[in-house]
């Protein structure tokens, strides 16, 4: 993935930025180690099979962390200062899923050089996580 370097003036309301990423079981295990969240829904296949999910699910925050990549690499990229993020976890995501990470610019605040972005994590054309972020372009 290439690092973008958008200026505030380059970004218009309605502009969509997105990329695809596969988060693997190994990524889930590494995230569990990093955060010390070893809930068996995330880490134990045999246990997870006995639940309503019928298998492991990734940590919601692991998937949501891809929004940092969206802002830090795509929009605006180099001049990013990620200020806030709301999140709605709509459905669980199994490991080894190809996710589309999308941000749509909703609003610009010229006096602060800040943008509001509607954020989505999508799996098979279904929104799994959504929210809203505020990003300052420095």
Buried (B, 14 or more C-beta within 10 A) or exposed (E): EEEBEBEBEEBEEEBEBBBEBEBEBEBBBEBBEEEEBEEEBBBEEEEBEEEEEEEBBBBBEBBBEBBBEBBBBBBBBEBBBBBEBEBBBBEBBBBBBEBBBBBBBBEBEEEEBBBBBBBBBBBEEEBBBBBBBBBBBE
